Amino acid sequence: METPASARPRGGRRAAMALVAFAAALPLVGTATPSAAAPPALAAFNAYAADPGDSKKFAQLSRQIEKLDKQYGGDLAKLKDTQYAAEKSLKKARDLQQDLVEARNLVAQLAATQYMMNGEDPTITVVTSTNPSDLLSNATLVSHLSQNKAAKVAQIQKLVNEQLQARQQAQAKLAELRKEIKDLLSRKAKIQALIKQYKPESPSIGMGGITPRMLKVKNTIDLETGPYPVIGCTRPGDPQDHGTGRACDFMVTTGGAMATGSAQAQGDRAAQYAISHANALGIKYVIWRQRIYDMRSPGWRMMENRGGTTANHYDHVHISVF
């Protein structure tokens, strides 16, 4: 006598429905308000991942930076580095969000396939849980799937954790950006008084495309702490000080080699000389070994990793002037 479908073992169907529940929970990541029925763990995650306002907040802060850049002597490199870090963190969070969407679709497909199998495997025992994400750690459920598919499903929890961390990091960077803007605004009078000490200059003929002030700094640093294998200044099209003739790079090594030993010591001397004589020379900021010292908010600060020796200023000292 044939056993009615309703009387067949329900283990496989319960596993499928568990996957469906998890797949249904994942779309909450992209909504503005977590569902009231969402499990506590997912609800906490949604509170971080669901807020769609981060990009708008970043855009507002970026507009503030543009205004400050014009008012505070141009090229607020220290602030723009924090802006870059915030933008990078936001992008990472968005990319991981897309990965979660793709993972959700995979889980939904697996759930549908297993449900259509009508749950005929009686060996599966699913531990009931109020949190669908907990099902990922259920060994009996994972073992029922093929090894490849099980690995993909197991990666979803990792994606959830990574996305949460990325979102938290993005929010921390936005908070840091707001704080730096607030600090600069509080120093407005001092910064504008500093800027007034230096008459605006433009590149002059016969000076290699740099301003008279930058030429004086170039010659002074070379005389006091040189010689250097290369001193590069102008960079056509550069949106910052290299493009306006107000910056030079004092290379202490060649070929992109990391400065060590005597080369690093030379860079240290150049950076310190520039800082110590900043008022007399009209120096705006110094970058050396992935750190920046801006005269408008004095003190060394680490910069975001740009990915290479030269990009992180480990082979040259960058000096900008007002």
Beta strands, then each sheet from edge to edge (+ up, - down):
strand 1: 230-232
strand 2: 247-251
strand 3: 283-288
strand 4: 291-294
strand 5: 297-302
strand 6: 316-321
sheet 1: 1+ 2- 6+ 3- 4+ 5-
end
